[in-house]
C-alpha cells in the first residue's frame, strides 16, 4: 500500500520534491491536516524500500533552496524522513558595486574617487595619493591628456608631483586645475577650479617602470604634435 509523507514548510507556497535513493522523484501536492494547517503531501508508492536514504528538495521565490537528507522510514501507511544529513546554503557574494556614471565629467570623476573613502585629505600623503587616484580615473574616463604637474625638490610635492592639482594638457577644457580645497586640513574636500593654462614643460604622466622615482624630472615630455620636448 502507498505511504503518506506529510510535512510543512515556511513559506507555505514552497515547492518540494522527495527523491528516494531507490529511484524516482515524487512531487509534493498541497495538503491540510485536521486542524486546517496547510502543508504538503508526497505519496510514496508501495515497493520503495524502508530505511533507505532519500532527500527532500525545497524551493521558493526569494529564498535560498534547501536540501535535506535522511532515512525514509515507511510504516503503517505513513512515511517519515529521519534527517541526519544537513547541508548549509552558502550566502551569495555581494555583487561588485557599479561604478557611478560620470559621463567623462572631470569633477564628477574626482568626486567619485573621493567617494570610495580611501583617501584622508587631512594629511599630506592622503592628498598626494588622492591626486594620483584622480589622475588614473581621469585618464581612463575623460582624456588620456590628463597628467601630473612636475615639482622639483624644495617645492611642496608628493612623489615629485603637485599634491593637490592636475593638468589637462590639450583638448576641450584644458588647463591646470586645483582639485582639493583646503588641502591637508580637516576641512579639505574635492574641488575643480582652473588656475591657468597648461604648461607642457611641467606636464607628465606616471612612469610605467616599477621603482623609478617621480621626483626626478622625466627625460621626455610628449608634445601635442607627438614630438618630444628636449629635457633641460
Secondary structure, 3 states (H helix, E strand, C coil): CCEEEEECCCCCCCEEEEEECCCCCEECEEEECCCCCEEEEEEECCCCCCCEEEEEEEECCCCCCEEEEEEEEEECCEEEEEEEEECCCCCCCCCCCCCCCCCCCHHHHHHHHHCCCCCCCCCHHHHHHHHHHHHHHHHHHCCCCEEEEECCCCCCCECCECCCEEEECCCCCCEEEEEEECCCCCCCEEEEEEEECCCCCCEECCCCCCCCCCCCCCCEEECCCCCEEECC
